[in-house]
Each structure stands twice: as C-alpha cells, then as structure tokens.
C-alpha cells in the first residue's frame, strides 16, 4: 500500500509540474479585439435626432466618428489622415486591449496608419451629410460650416446651415437637379434656385426655405432627417470642408473600462 502511495504521489507531482510548465509557456497566441460597432448605441443616436422615429433606421450612418487617445491625439492631428471616419469604415474596426487599447482596422479598407490609435479613450461624433456629384461622394460635417441663426417653424431663432453651403465647389448647369435624401430613403428634388434660399435647422432636423415657405408645398419646405444629397448634371465637388470643432461635437462615447459583456473576435491579418 505504501509503495502504491509513493507512486501516486510521484504521478501527481509530475502532473503538477507539467501543468506549471504549461502555464509558464502558454500556447495561446490569439489576439482578441472588440468590434467598435458594439460601443455605439443606435437608440441613443435616434433619441438625439428624433426620439419618435423607428429604431429600425440606422441613425449611426448620420455621424462622422473621431477616435481620441488618452493624450488627446486623434487621426485629425496626422498629416496622413486629417479626417473622421464614416460609419461604413468605423464599424469595421476593433479595439484591442492586449495592444494598449489600440484601434485596428482591416487592411483592405486602406486606411492610413494614423487610425491605429493607441490608448483609445473615447469617440466624438459629429452630424454629417454625404454629398454625391459626378460619381464622387464627399462627407460634410454640418458644424464645420458657417452657422446662421434662422427662425424655425415655431418662430424661434435656431442654429442652421445653408443648404447651398453643402454643395459649394460643384458647378451647376441649367439642367442640374439637387435631390435631398432622408435617413429612411425618402427623397425630394429641388432646383438650384430653391436650394439657394434653403436652410437646415440643426436642432429641429428639418429644412426651411425662408422667402419660399409660403410658395412651396409642405412636402418640399419641411424635409426632415437629411442624410445625403445627390447632384446631377454637374461637375465633381471641388472643395475642402473643415472638420467640425471639438466643442461642437454632437455626442461623446467613452470606451468602457471593462470589456466584460462585449463580444470579442480573434484577429488575423491586421
């Protein structure tokens, strides 16, 4: 019996040594990332734009995304970038805890290395509109434009931008048409003359056409939740739009201290 006990102790010792050796030399080499789209609540953004709208609409498409590091760096600061990301790019990225909370993006997106932001702490979101002309799309952050104080539909002054500022840098022709497109795909066509007197109210998220409000039908004068503009029979847009200032951000999303409860992904080829 004593001999059997000695053998069992020897086997147990060897097993424990083997386990200890495995712990000291882990074979786990996977890198885990957390998809960025998990941190942006569509419901929160819907409530920011229109609390009465359907949550099935993707309000995250209405914003540009700035990635901010703990030391204040963002890709805006880099000469290799200088811009914020639209949702279709941002949502493909990851934050990697084992790499100092660095953001990683798939190589096929072709983003500059400046978007691999170390020690990411927050995301600043800015309301934007996409403008397409001659097959090219530009992203315009609304608060990067000149802000005007315009009387809204409740006869109260409100911050607004000129609709014509969204299409600056585009040469129009006599046959040009300007189509406003809402987040739900609803659209209406306007002439350059109508756009010239039009404004987009920043808080109300609706258009007003000042001198034409009494002449236009309701479906034209009150266009809501503008997402994009398509200009036809025109030149490609040639204009450098400014980023919205930091103090004009629409909302800030803070990176959580713990990623417990979020889904991780094994990353390869990044």
Buried (B, 14 or more C-beta within 10 A) or exposed (E): EEEEEEEEEEEEEEEEEEEEEEEEEEEEEEBBBBBBBBBBEBEEBBBBBBEEBEEEBBBBBBBBBBBBBBEEBBBBEBEEBBBBBBBEBBBBBBBBBEBEBBBBBBEEEEBBEBBBBBEBBBBBBBBBBBBBBBEEEBBBBBBBBEBBEBBBBEEEEBBBBBBBBBBBBBEBEEEBBBBBBBBBEEBBEBEBEBBBBBBBBBEBBBBBBEEBBEEBEEEBBBBBBBBBBBBBEBBBBEEEBEBBEBEBBBBEBEBEEEBEEEEBEEBEEB
